[in-house]
Amino acid sequence: MIMRKILFVAPYPEGLAPSQRLKYEQYYPYFREAGYEITTRSFIDAEFWQTVYKPGNTFRKILFTIKAYFRRIKDLFTLGKYDVVYVHLWVTPIGPPLFEWLFRKFSKRLIYDIDDLIFLKPKSKSNPLINWLKSSNKSIYLMKVADHVITCTPHLDQFVRQFNNKTTDISSTINTIAYRPRKDYSVKEKITLGWSGSHSTSKYVYLLNNVFLKLKEEIDFRLLVIGDREFKMEGIEVIAIPWQESTEVDDLAKIDIGLYPLPDEEWVLGKSGLKALQYMALGIPTIATAIGANYRVIESGVSGFLVNSPEEWLQAIRDLAKNEALRVSIGSKAAERVEQFYSLNANAPVYLRILDKVISNEVNS
């Protein structure tokens, strides 16, 4: 077998960022089995990763960034030996799309993978200097010139098709070998409501503050927050723990009811419903805001609940908390739905078809 070579050009180190880890990185074994030799090059290296999202450390961040740009220059001289260059989000984070243009020019074929609506230029609190240096032109340019674009939501896919009709919408997906649905839905002490995310998104949990306070009047519960160890909510029993890859599945499995609140903002339309999918894969009955890709992830009333108003949130939590049979029904249907539509086995053939078609110059829209 002739090995075909792919260079993955990524913002972050392998195995650390959810946008990479739970999208294309987990398909590496499938790619290798299909005869692809994989090389990854990240802009942010492991040492930079320890600093980049912490406030301050401006001088260190500047030095790390300069080093990262030199690594990208070095990468330029290797592009020609790869059959496909696979770019996730951007080649470099700031300025005009100069490096994106160079990588397109020297690559035989280029696939662009975009996750979230990054062209809306979200603000970084930990790196305010970057806010005015970022350019939305990078992602738009890559959409236009790529041989194929991989998106993650219907809204994003429709946006990209303004510039390139060779797209495929592939949601974030779950390794259902690691994520096994629960068998026991009984509550040993008190019901555990749970949320998983990061420091930057934990603010969305506060959207349910009044819901929790009302719920507390009739149900004894605890709130487990994974990913923001500093999270607190007055009047509510909160267990806040950091996210760790090694314990992620075990930590999520402690949740009895998964929560996925989101604001009504355009940015949300780029989210693929990953948190909901993680809960669902473990058989955790899930309640999510009725917006964006959540409509395709959850069949409301069957594999979860889609809600809008505080009253709907309260009623859905109340129903699941008080009814073990409902938790069993919703949780089992959720796990089945993930396996059928959002598992690695279901989506690996889609990725492989794209790679094969791009290499053979037969990509169809």
C-alpha positions as CSV (number, residue, x, y, z in Angstrom):
1,M,0.0,0.0,0.0
2,I,1.3,3.5,-0.9
3,M,1.1,5.7,2.2
4,R,-0.6,9.0,1.5
5,K,0.6,11.9,3.7
6,I,-1.5,14.4,5.6
7,L,-0.3,17.5,7.5
8,F,-2.7,18.7,10.1
9,V,-2.1,22.4,10.8
10,A,-3.7,23.2,14.1
11,P,-3.8,26.0,16.6
12,Y,-3.3,23.9,19.7
13,P,-1.2,20.9,20.9
14,E,-2.6,17.5,20.0
15,G,-5.1,16.0,22.6
16,L,-5.8,19.2,24.6
17,A,-8.3,21.4,22.9
18,P,-11.9,20.1,22.6
19,S,-12.4,21.7,19.1
20,Q,-9.6,19.4,17.9
21,R,-9.7,16.5,20.3
22,L,-13.5,15.8,19.8
23,K,-13.6,16.6,16.1
24,Y,-10.9,15.3,13.8
25,E,-8.1,14.2,16.1
26,Q,-10.0,11.2,17.4
27,Y,-10.2,9.9,13.8
28,Y,-6.4,9.5,13.5
29,P,-6.5,5.7,14.1
30,Y,-9.1,5.4,11.2
31,F,-7.0,7.5,8.9
32,R,-3.9,5.5,9.7
33,E,-5.7,2.2,9.1
34,A,-6.9,3.6,5.7
35,G,-3.3,4.2,4.7
36,Y,-2.7,7.8,5.7
37,E,0.6,8.9,7.3
38,I,-0.2,11.7,9.8
39,T,1.9,14.7,10.8
40,T,0.6,17.4,13.1
41,R,2.0,21.0,13.5
42,S,0.5,23.2,16.1
43,F,1.0,27.0,16.4
44,I,0.8,26.9,20.2
45,D,3.3,24.3,21.6
46,A,2.9,22.5,25.0
47,E,4.9,25.1,26.9
48,F,2.9,28.0,25.4
49,W,-0.3,26.2,26.2
50,Q,0.4,26.4,29.9
51,T,0.4,30.2,29.7
52,V,-1.7,31.3,26.8
53,Y,-5.1,31.5,28.6
54,K,-3.8,32.9,31.9
55,P,-4.2,36.6,32.5
56,G,-1.0,38.6,32.3
57,N,2.4,37.1,31.3
58,T,2.3,39.5,28.3
59,F,6.1,39.4,27.6
60,R,6.2,35.6,27.8
61,K,3.2,35.4,25.5
62,I,4.9,37.7,22.9
63,L,8.1,35.5,23.0
64,F,6.1,32.3,22.6
65,T,4.2,33.9,19.7
66,I,7.3,34.9,17.9
67,K,8.7,31.4,18.2
68,A,5.4,30.0,16.9
69,Y,5.6,32.2,13.8
70,F,9.1,30.9,13.1
71,R,7.7,27.4,13.4
72,R,5.1,28.3,10.8
73,I,7.9,29.6,8.5
74,K,9.7,26.3,8.9
75,D,6.5,24.5,8.1
76,L,6.2,26.3,4.7
77,F,9.3,24.4,3.4
78,T,7.6,21.0,4.1
79,L,4.2,21.5,2.5
80,G,5.0,20.1,-0.9
81,K,5.7,16.6,0.4
82,Y,2.1,16.1,1.7
83,D,-0.8,14.9,-0.4
84,V,-3.2,17.0,1.7
85,V,-2.8,19.9,4.1
86,Y,-5.6,20.0,6.6
87,V,-6.0,23.4,8.3
88,H,-8.1,23.8,11.5
89,L,-9.4,27.3,12.2
90,W,-6.3,29.3,11.0
91,V,-2.6,29.0,10.2
92,T,-1.6,32.0,12.3
93,P,-3.9,33.9,14.7
94,I,-3.3,37.5,14.0
95,G,-3.0,39.9,11.1
96,P,-4.1,39.5,7.5
97,P,-4.3,36.1,5.8
98,L,-0.7,36.1,4.7
99,F,0.3,32.7,6.0
100,E,-3.0,31.3,4.9
101,W,-2.2,32.5,1.4
102,L,1.3,31.0,1.5
103,F,0.0,27.7,2.8
104,R,-2.6,27.5,0.0
105,K,0.1,28.4,-2.6
106,F,2.5,25.7,-1.5
107,S,0.0,23.0,-0.7
108,K,-1.0,20.4,-3.3
109,R,-4.5,20.2,-1.8
110,L,-6.0,21.9,1.2
111,I,-8.9,21.0,3.4
112,Y,-10.3,23.7,5.8
113,D,-12.0,22.7,9.0
114,I,-13.9,25.4,10.8
115,D,-15.4,25.0,14.3
116,D,-17.5,27.8,15.7
117,L,-18.2,31.2,14.1
118,I,-14.7,32.5,14.6
119,F,-15.1,35.1,11.9
120,L,-17.3,37.0,14.4
121,K,-14.1,37.9,16.3
122,P,-15.0,36.8,19.8
123,K,-13.2,38.8,22.5
124,S,-10.4,37.2,24.6
125,K,-10.4,38.4,28.3
126,S,-7.1,36.7,29.0
127,N,-5.4,38.3,25.9
128,P,-7.0,41.7,25.3
129,L,-4.1,42.8,23.0
130,I,-5.1,40.0,20.6
131,N,-8.6,41.3,20.1
132,W,-7.7,44.2,17.8
133,L,-5.0,42.2,16.0
134,K,-7.3,39.3,15.0
135,S,-8.8,39.3,11.5
136,S,-12.0,37.6,10.3
137,N,-10.5,37.6,6.8
138,K,-8.4,34.5,7.6
139,S,-11.3,32.2,7.9
140,I,-13.2,33.8,5.0
141,Y,-10.1,33.4,2.8
142,L,-9.6,29.8,3.7
143,M,-13.3,29.1,3.0
144,K,-12.9,30.5,-0.5
145,V,-9.7,28.7,-1.5
146,A,-10.0,25.3,0.1
147,D,-10.5,22.2,-2.0
148,H,-13.1,21.2,0.6
149,V,-14.5,22.8,3.8
150,I,-15.6,20.8,6.8
151,T,-18.1,22.6,9.1
152,C,-19.9,21.5,12.2
153,T,-23.5,23.0,12.2
154,P,-26.2,23.7,9.6
155,H,-25.9,27.4,10.2
156,L,-22.2,27.5,9.7
157,D,-22.4,25.2,6.6
158,Q,-24.9,27.5,5.0
159,F,-22.7,30.5,5.7
160,V,-19.6,28.8,4.1
161,R,-21.6,28.0,1.0
162,Q,-21.7,31.7,0.1
163,F,-18.0,31.3,-0.7
164,N,-17.5,27.6,-1.5
165,N,-20.1,24.9,-2.3
166,K,-17.7,22.1,-1.6
167,T,-18.6,21.6,2.1
168,T,-19.6,18.8,4.5
169,D,-21.3,19.4,7.8
170,I,-19.8,17.0,10.4
171,S,-20.8,17.5,14.0
172,S,-18.4,17.0,16.9
173,T,-18.6,13.3,17.6
174,I,-18.2,10.9,20.5
175,N,-15.9,7.9,21.0
176,T,-18.7,5.5,22.2
177,I,-16.1,2.9,23.1
178,A,-14.9,5.2,26.0
179,Y,-18.4,6.7,26.6
180,R,-20.6,3.9,27.7
181,P,-24.2,4.5,28.8
182,R,-25.1,3.9,32.5
183,K,-27.1,1.0,33.7
184,D,-28.1,2.5,37.1
185,Y,-30.4,5.5,37.3
186,S,-31.2,5.4,41.0
187,V,-30.2,8.3,43.2
188,K,-28.2,7.4,46.2
189,E,-28.3,10.6,48.2
190,K,-29.4,13.7,46.4
191,I,-29.9,14.4,42.6
192,T,-26.9,15.8,40.9
193,L,-27.4,18.4,38.2
194,G,-24.3,18.8,36.1
195,W,-22.6,21.0,33.6
196,S,-19.2,20.7,31.8
197,G,-17.3,23.4,30.0
198,S,-14.5,26.0,30.7
199,H,-13.9,29.2,32.6
200,S,-15.0,31.2,29.6
201,T,-18.4,29.4,29.2
202,S,-19.3,28.8,32.8
203,K,-21.0,32.2,32.8
204,Y,-23.9,30.5,31.0
205,V,-24.7,28.4,34.1
206,Y,-25.7,31.6,35.8
207,L,-28.6,31.8,33.3
208,L,-30.2,29.2,35.5
209,N,-29.6,31.0,38.8
210,N,-33.3,31.7,39.5
211,V,-34.3,28.3,38.3
212,F,-32.0,26.7,40.8
213,L,-33.3,28.9,43.7
214,K,-36.9,27.9,42.9
215,L,-36.0,24.2,42.5
216,K,-34.3,24.2,45.9
217,E,-37.6,25.0,47.6
218,E,-38.9,21.5,46.6
219,I,-36.0,19.3,45.7
220,D,-32.7,18.7,47.5
221,F,-29.9,18.7,44.8
222,R,-26.3,19.5,44.2
223,L,-24.8,21.2,41.2
224,L,-21.6,19.7,39.7
225,V,-19.6,22.1,37.6
226,I,-16.7,20.6,35.6
227,G,-14.1,22.9,34.1
228,D,-14.2,25.9,36.3
229,R,-12.9,25.1,39.8
230,E,-13.6,28.6,41.0
231,F,-17.4,28.5,40.2
232,K,-19.8,29.5,43.0
233,M,-23.5,30.3,43.1
234,E,-24.9,31.9,46.2
235,G,-27.5,29.7,47.9
236,I,-26.8,26.6,45.9
237,E,-24.6,23.6,46.8
238,V,-21.9,23.6,44.2
239,I,-19.1,21.1,43.6
240,A,-16.7,22.7,41.2
241,I,-13.8,20.6,39.8
242,P,-11.2,21.3,37.1
243,W,-11.4,19.5,33.8
244,Q,-8.9,16.6,33.3
245,E,-8.8,14.4,30.3
246,S,-7.8,11.4,32.4
247,T,-11.0,11.7,34.6
248,E,-13.4,13.3,32.1
249,V,-15.7,10.4,31.5
250,D,-15.7,9.4,35.2
251,D,-16.5,12.9,36.2
252,L,-19.3,13.3,33.7
253,A,-20.8,10.0,34.9
254,K,-21.5,11.5,38.3
255,I,-24.2,13.7,36.7
256,D,-27.8,12.5,37.0
257,I,-29.2,15.3,34.8
258,G,-27.1,17.1,32.2
259,L,-27.6,20.9,31.7
260,Y,-26.7,22.8,28.5
261,P,-27.9,26.4,28.9
262,L,-27.0,28.9,26.1
263,P,-27.8,32.6,25.5
264,D,-29.7,33.7,22.4
265,E,-26.7,35.0,20.5
266,E,-25.5,34.5,16.9
267,W,-22.2,33.0,18.2
268,V,-24.2,30.1,19.6
269,L,-25.3,29.1,16.1
270,G,-21.8,27.8,15.5
271,K,-21.8,25.4,18.4
272,S,-22.4,21.7,17.5
273,G,-24.0,20.7,20.8
274,L,-20.9,18.9,22.0
275,K,-21.7,19.1,25.8
276,A,-25.2,17.6,25.2
277,L,-23.6,14.8,23.1
278,Q,-21.2,14.0,25.9
279,Y,-24.0,13.7,28.4
280,M,-26.2,11.7,26.1
281,A,-23.5,9.2,25.2
282,L,-23.3,8.3,28.8
283,G,-27.0,7.8,29.0
284,I,-27.5,11.0,31.1
285,P,-30.9,12.7,30.4
286,T,-30.1,16.1,29.1
287,I,-31.9,19.5,29.1
288,A,-30.7,22.1,26.6
289,T,-31.6,25.5,25.3
290,A,-33.8,25.2,22.2
291,I,-31.4,26.9,19.8
292,G,-29.1,26.1,16.9
293,A,-27.7,22.6,16.4
294,N,-29.4,21.4,19.6
295,Y,-32.5,20.9,17.4
296,R,-30.8,18.2,15.5
297,V,-28.9,16.7,18.4
298,I,-32.0,16.2,20.7
299,E,-35.5,14.9,19.8
300,S,-37.3,16.8,22.5
301,G,-39.3,14.6,24.8
302,V,-37.6,11.5,23.4
303,S,-33.8,11.7,23.7
304,G,-33.8,14.8,25.9
305,F,-35.6,18.1,26.4
306,L,-35.3,21.4,24.5
307,V,-36.5,24.4,26.5
308,N,-36.5,28.2,26.5
309,S,-38.2,29.9,29.4
310,P,-37.2,29.6,33.1
311,E,-40.5,27.8,33.6
312,E,-39.7,25.2,31.0
313,W,-36.3,24.7,32.6
314,L,-37.8,24.2,36.0
315,Q,-40.5,21.8,34.8
316,A,-38.0,19.6,32.8
317,I,-35.6,19.4,35.8
318,R,-38.4,18.7,38.2
319,D,-39.9,15.9,36.0
320,L,-36.6,14.2,35.6
321,A,-35.5,14.6,39.2
322,K,-38.7,13.0,40.5
323,N,-39.2,10.3,37.9
324,E,-36.5,7.5,37.6
325,A,-38.5,5.7,34.9
326,L,-38.3,9.0,32.8
327,R,-34.6,9.3,33.4
328,V,-34.2,5.7,32.2
329,S,-36.3,6.2,29.0
330,I,-34.7,9.6,28.0
331,G,-31.2,8.5,28.9
332,S,-31.3,5.2,27.0
333,K,-32.8,6.9,23.9
334,A,-30.1,9.6,24.1
335,A,-27.3,7.0,24.1
336,E,-28.9,5.2,21.1
337,R,-29.1,8.5,19.2
338,V,-25.4,9.3,19.7
339,E,-24.4,5.8,18.6
340,Q,-26.5,6.1,15.5
341,F,-25.6,9.6,14.3
342,Y,-22.7,11.1,16.4
343,S,-20.3,8.2,17.0
344,L,-16.9,7.7,15.4
345,N,-18.1,4.6,13.6
346,A,-21.0,6.6,12.1
347,N,-18.7,9.4,10.9
348,A,-15.3,7.9,10.1
349,P,-16.5,6.9,6.6
350,V,-17.5,10.5,5.9
351,Y,-14.1,11.9,6.7
352,L,-12.4,9.2,4.7
353,R,-14.6,9.9,1.6
354,I,-13.6,13.5,1.8
355,L,-9.9,12.8,2.0
356,D,-10.1,10.2,-0.8
357,K,-12.0,12.6,-3.1
358,V,-9.8,15.6,-2.4
359,I,-6.7,13.6,-3.2
360,S,-8.2,12.2,-6.4
361,N,-9.5,15.7,-7.3
362,E,-13.0,14.5,-7.5
363,V,-14.5,16.5,-4.6
364,N,-18.3,17.0,-5.1
365,S,-20.4,19.5,-3.1
